[in-house]
Amino acid sequence: MIHMQQAELIWLGAGALLLLVVFAFRKIVRTLKSAALPLLALWIFWGFGYETLAKRLFSQVEGTVISRRDIAFAAAPARYSTEYVVAGLDGQNYNYVAGPTDASLPRTIPVGASVKKLRWHWSYEQNGQLIDKFGWVFYGVVLVMGTLSLAWSLRIRYEKNPLS
């Protein structure tokens, strides 16, 4: 638990440092075309918001892992996925694919493990033990940076073309 708090503080410090650097070079950023910052904000919202946070929050799996199979990706072997077959509480089998990103559960859950990941939760349970290794502080800082980029781009656009 203490190690996780230190890691989150490091990411928070890195995000604060990046914001200070951006603030220090704000005049350079103003010279960028007004489309660069909204595109950056949209990329952040897509990559870190939808592709990671939303998919993690929407996922749900509960039951016992009865089999697992690694699915290789030839172009990048370290980015393999793991397909689990989970025996649900209702007696049916369900497939769950864990990919190489934070959006999914880990690819190392052993066969026979009891898994419970509820919708709208960051964490999950494995064999009754709560596991909360999702770096939500990092993703929160990145999404704040995306929001600031979008607000900054709107401000620059308004300064160039006032409404009145």
N, C-alpha and C positions, 0 to 999 in steps of 0.2 A: 504494500500500500504506500509506504513512504517513497519507494523507488518510483512509483507511478506519479506521485505528486511532484517529485523533482523533474521528471521528464516533462510534465505539463508546464511547470514553471519555466523550463528552458525554452519550450515552444512559445510560451506567452512572451518571454523576453525577446526572442527572435522576431516575433510579430511586431512588438513595440519598437524595436530597433528599425525594422523595415519601414514602419510608419514615420519614424523620425527622419529617415533618409529621404523618403518621398516628400515630406514636408520641407526639408532643406532644399530640395531641387524642384520646388513647385513652379519656379519660373520657367525651367526647362520643360516641365510637363505642360505648361500653358501653351507652349509653342507647337505641341503635337496637334495634329489634325483632330477635330472634335469627335471623330469616329473611333479613335484609338481607345479612349477610356471606356466608352460604352461596350465596345467589343471585348475588352479585358474583363469588365464586370459580367457580361453575359457568359464568357468562358468560365469564370470563377463560379457563377451560380450553377452552370450546367455540370462542370466537372466535380466540384466539391459539394454542391448542394444536392442536385438531383441524382447524379451518378453514385454518390457515396452516402450522404445523409439520408435522403429519401428512401433509397433502396434498403438501407440498414433498418430504418424505422418501419418500413412496410413489410419486411420479411417476418415470417412466422413459421416455426417448426416445433413440434412437440412429440416425443416418443423415444424409442430405443433404436439406435443405429444397428441395422442387421447386416449391412454390407457397405463397402466403399470401394471406389474405383477411381484411380487417377486418370485424368484425361490430358494427354500431352499436347502441347502447342509447339509445333516444329520450329517456328521462327524464333521463339524465346522459351527454352526449356524450363527456366525458373518460374515462368508465369503459367504453370499448369493449373488446372482446376480439379476438384475432387467431387465426384458424384456420390451422394449418400442415398441409400434406401433406408427409410425410417419407418418402423412399425408404429403407426399412430395409436393413440389411446382408444380410438374407435375400432381397432382391429384391421384397418386398411393400411396398405403400404404407400408411402409417399416418397417422391424423389426430391432431393435438395441438392443443388449444385453450389459448392463453395468456390468462389473464384479467388484470384490473386490480389484483390483489393480489400480495403476496410469495410466495404459495403456488405460483405458476407461473413459468415462464421469462419473459423479457422479450417484449414484443410487437413488438420492433424487429429481430428476427433476419432478415437478408436472404436472399432466394432464392439458392440455390447454396452457402449456408454448411453446413459439416459440424457437426452438433450431437451431443453425447454427454452425457446426464444419466442417471446410474446411480441405482438405488433405494438409499435410505439415505445419500445424499450431499447436502450442502447445495449444493455448487458444481456447475458443469457446464463442459464444454469447447465452445468455438466455434472451428472451424478449427484445432484442436490447442492452443489457448491456454486455460489454466485461468482461469475467471472465477468469483470468489467474492465476490459482492456481497450475500449474504444477511445481514441484520442479526441474527444469532443471539444476540448479546449482549443486544440490546433484548428479544427474545422470551424469553430466559432470565430477565431481570430481571422481566418482566411475569408469567411463570409462577411465579416465586418469590413475587411479591406475591399471586398467587392462592392459592398454598399457605399462605402466612401468614394470609390472610383466612379460609381454611377452618379452619386450626388455631385461630385466634382465636375463631371462631364456636363451635367445639366446646368451647373453654375457657369461654366465656361461658355456654353451655348447661349445662355441667357445674356451674358455680358456682351457677346458678339451681336446678338439680335434681340434687343429688349422688346417686350410685348407692347409697350406703350408708344 
